[in-house]
Amino acid sequence: MNTKQVEELTGMSRQNIRYYERMGLLEPARDDSNAYRDYSEEDVRRLKLIRMLRMLDMPLKDIQDIINEKVSLREAVRHQKEILQTQQKQLNAAIEVCTSIGREKDDRPDVDGYLSRMETMEKNGGLFARFVDDYKQVVHEEQERKFSFYTESPVNTAAAFEKVLRKYAADHGQKFHMLKKGKYPEFVMGTETYTAVQILEKRKDDEKPSVKIVCEKKEPDQRNGQMPAKRRRALRGIHIVATNIRRYGRKSILNLLLSMLTVMILAFYLGNIAGTRRQLEEIPEKFTISGEIWNGCGEMNHGLFISHRVLDDLYESPLFGSIAESAELVGNIAMGDPDSGELDSEEKNGTDPGENDISLTGVNRTECLEGMKDEDIAWGDGVDWESFQKSSDTCLVSEIFAKESGLAIGDTVRFDLARYSQGLAGVTLTREELLPETFRVEGIYKEAAGRDGGNPEVLLPLDAVKGIYEKNDKVYFASALSFELTDPMMLNEAKKALSDAGLKEIIYGSPNSYVGIGVKLTDSVFIRSMESADRSLTLLESFLPFIFLIVAAAGYIIPSLLFQNRREEYAVMRALGTGSRFCSLLLYAEHILPAAAGALAGAAAGMAAGAVDAVDAFLVWGSYLAVYMLGAAAAMWRFGRFSIASVLSHRD
C-alpha cells in the first residue's frame, strides 16, 4: 500500500512517517518498477505501535530499542510508568498549590510564601525522586550498554576483527560502519557507537580457547532529559559496585565475616586494655592500706611506749588519716565516800599493788578496740561518742566489770591510778602511782571474745588521759597506734615519712622490748594487685603494635586474595575505554564496602558484649577501616601493574 493509504490507516502525517523512516524505525519495501514505497501490514502495525507509545510520552530512543528488540515492550512500558508516576506526583503538588492560590480572597497572594513552600516540596520529594529515576535510568543503560558473542574464526588482525564485527551486524540486520580499526576498534552499529575487545576464553569442554568479542557503547543514552556527566558517572559506579558485590557474593560475605571477626577480636583486645587501665585506677579506691605500731620484734602492738615524735609526725602529715590512738593506765576503785576523804583502797588493806589492777584505757576512736562499733555501746541520756570525747570526767565500763562492781550508768566512781613506765632500754617496766581521779559512768560497752588487746574494764576519753599525765607532770606516751593511708598510691612517700619519724621495719627474732618503734603495713595485697595489673597492661600494650601490624597485613592479604581472577575483568574495562583511576576506584570500593559493613557489625557486637563503649567501638571501627584501606590501596596498586594485552590473550 502507498503512503496516502498508510496515512489514513495510522492517522499520521506524511512528514512523521518519513521522520520515523530516517530514524530507522521503519524500512518499507520498494516497487521494482517505479521505486515507490510499498508499505506492508507489518509496517502499518509498527507505525500504530509507535503512535501509541508516543501518546504515552515515551522517548523515541526507548521506542527504537523496542523496535530493534533490545528491550521488551513490557519492560519499556514499566519504565515509562515509573516516569509518569513521578510526573504525576509533581503535577499533584502543583495542583495543590493552584487550589490553594484559588482559595485566596486577595488577588495579590503571598508569592514569597508560595515559592518557599514549592521549593520545600521540590527539595523533599523531587530530589529523591530524581535520584531514583536517574539511578533507574543508569541501570537501564548499563543493561543495554554491553553485549558479547563468540566466534569460531581466528581474530589475529584488524581486518579479521572488522570481518567478525560486520558478520555479527549482518546476522542481526544492523547497519555497520567502521570508525577506527585496530586492537580495540570503534564502530557504528545501527545508530550507536561501540568499542570492541576480544578475549581468549578457556572452556573446560574444549582444549582450544574460544574467542569472545565484548562490545560496549561509546556514549551513554540520553533519556528522560540531560543528566549531568558527574552524576551519571557516580551512579554508574554505584551500580557497578553493587552488581559486582552481588555477583561475587561469596567473596563479599567472606570479606564481611573476616572483617567482623577481626574487629570483634580487636574490640575485645582493646577493651581488655581499657579494663586493665580502669582496674589500675580503681585498685586504690578498693583497697585501704592500714598500719599499726609494734615493738621492734613484732610481738606486741599495745602496752607500748610510742614517742611524741612519732605522734606529731603522723598527725601533721597529710599522708595519714583515721589515726586511732590509745593510752593505758591501771588502777583500782577507791572504797568509801568520795566526798568524805576516808577511802580504803586495796593497797591500804594490805593488798600488793598491781595484784588486782583494772585496765583503764584512753581512746580517741572506736577503732582503738578491734571490731568495736558505736552501736555496741549503751549510752546514757543525751550522750554519744562525740560528747564523750569532749568530756574530761566521764567513762565507759565493760558489761562484765559493771556487773562485778555493781556500777550502772549515771554512777560516780573514783579510781586510784597508776601507770607503767619503761625501764632500762624499754625492756623492764616500773610502776608509778598517780593522783586519784573521779569519773561518771556514761555508758556500758559489749566485750568481744578474742579481741586483740583485750577488753579494758574502763574506757576514758584520750584527752582526759593526756590531762592526767599533765596533772601528774609525767611524759605522755601512747600505748597503741593505728592509721590508714589517705592515698594508697602515695605508699612509697608514706613509708619514707614513717622512716623519718623513727619507725622501722619489724625484725622478727630481735630482742623484745616495750618501745613502739616497729611498723606493720597491710600493703602486700595492694602491691601484688597493682603489680599484677601493671604487668598485664604492659604485656597487652607491648603486643598492640603487632596487633595493628596483623590487621594491616590482613588489610593487604584479604583484598589481594579477593582480587584474584579479576584481572581479565579489569583489563576488559580498560580496553573498552574506562579510565584506570575509575576502574581501580570501583574495584577498591567493591572491597572496602563489605569490609566497612563487617567492621561495623563487629564493633556493634563488641559494644553489645560490653567489651567497649560507643566511643571506643567507633574508634575501633575507624582504626580498623583506616588500616584496612591502606592495605587494600597497596594491594590495589600491586594488582594494577600488568599488561592489558597480555591478560586478554592469556599470555600473562
HELIX and SHEET records of a PDB file:
HELIX    1   1 THR A    3  THR A   10  1                                   8    
HELIX    2   2 ARG A   14  ARG A   22  1                                   9    
HELIX    3   3 GLU A   41  MET A   55  1                                  15    
HELIX    4   4 LEU A   60  ILE A   67  1                                   8    
HELIX    5   5 LEU A   73  GLY A  102  1                                  30    
HELIX    6   6 VAL A  111  MET A  121  1                                  11    
HELIX    7   7 GLU A  122  GLY A  126  3                                   5    
HELIX    8   8 LEU A  127  ARG A  145  1                                  19    
HELIX    9   9 ALA A  158  ASP A  171  1                                  14    
HELIX   10  10 ALA A  229  ARG A  247  1                                  19    
HELIX   11  11 GLY A  249  LYS A  286  1                                  38    
HELIX   12  12 HIS A  308  GLU A  316  1                                   9    
HELIX   13  13 THR A  366  CYS A  368  5                                   3    
HELIX   14  14 ASP A  374  ASP A  376  5                                   3    
HELIX   15  15 TRP A  385  LYS A  390  1                                   6    
HELIX   16  16 GLU A  399  SER A  405  1                                   7    
HELIX   17  17 LEU A  424  GLY A  426  5                                   3    
HELIX   18  18 LEU A  462  LYS A  471  1                                  10    
HELIX   19  19 PRO A  488  MET A  490  5                                   3    
HELIX   20  20 LEU A  491  ASP A  500  1                                  10    
HELIX   21  21 SER A  524  LEU A  562  1                                  39    
HELIX   22  22 ARG A  567  ALA A  575  1                                   9    
HELIX   23  23 SER A  580  ALA A  608  1                                  29    
HELIX   24  24 ALA A  614  PHE A  639  1                                  26    
HELIX   25  25 ILE A  644  LEU A  648  1                                   5    
SHEET    1   A 2 ALA A  29  ARG A  30  0                                        
SHEET    2   A 2 ARG A  37  ASP A  38 -1                                        
SHEET    1   B 5 LYS A 146  THR A 151  0                                        
SHEET    2   B 5 SER A 210  LYS A 217 -1                                        
SHEET    3   B 5 GLU A 192  GLU A 201 -1                                        
SHEET    4   B 5 GLU A 186  MET A 189 -1                                        
SHEET    5   B 5 PHE A 176  LYS A 180 -1                                        
SHEET    1   C10 ILE A 377  TRP A 379  0                                        
SHEET    2   C10 GLU A 437  TYR A 445 -1                                        
SHEET    3   C10 THR A 394  SER A 398  1                                        
SHEET    4   C10 VAL A 458  PRO A 461 -1                                        
SHEET    5   C10 ILE A 358  VAL A 363  1                                        
SHEET    6   C10 PHE A 320  ILE A 333 -1                                        
SHEET    7   C10 ALA A 480  LEU A 485 -1                                        
SHEET    8   C10 SER A 290  TRP A 294 -1                                        
SHEET    9   C10 GLY A 518  LEU A 521 -1                                        
SHEET   10   C10 LYS A 504  GLU A 505  1                                        
SHEET    1   D 8 ILE A 377  TRP A 379  0                                        
SHEET    2   D 8 GLU A 437  TYR A 445 -1                                        
SHEET    3   D 8 THR A 394  SER A 398  1                                        
SHEET    4   D 8 VAL A 458  PRO A 461 -1                                        
SHEET    5   D 8 ILE A 358  VAL A 363  1                                        
SHEET    6   D 8 PHE A 320  ILE A 333 -1                                        
SHEET    7   D 8 THR A 412  GLN A 422 -1                                        
SHEET    8   D 8 LEU A 429  GLU A 433 -1                                        
SHEET    1   E 2 MET A 335  GLY A 336  0                                        
SHEET    2   E 2 LEU A 343  ASP A 344 -1                                        
END                                                                             
